[in-house]
Amino acid sequence: MEDLDIATLQKRLVDFAAARDWERFHTPKNLAMALMVEASELAEIFQWLTPEQSADVMSDPEKAFRVRDEVADVLAYLLQLASACEVDVLAALADKIERNELRFPMGREERKARG
């Protein structure tokens, strides 16, 4: 498999849609809705599993395939939505992590555990 990066995957998705004349359908609203549908399909796999069963889901080849497939669909729509909204997903995630680190500082016990 070739070297993968976010920009390359986003370009492939844009090119795929353009080759099929789907750009007119790929509005931020439609992409956000499609993202939610795919996330729901991913959640459905785990819906009635116990926590233990859900932790072991990848040991079942059929379920593992479904999980990978739905994760790919979720990521594809997220990347397409980010492209449509001109969001740099890596920068957005880095910013969010930084804000969360400030918002939720480690407790004293957590700091001691980390040394």
Buried (B, 14 or more C-beta within 10 A) or exposed (E): EEEEEBEEBBEEBBEEBEEEEEEEEBEEEBBBEBBEEBBEBBEEBBEEEEEEEBEEBEEEEEBEEBBEBBEEBBBBBBBBBBBBEEBEBEEEEEEEEEEEEEEEEEEEEEEEEEE
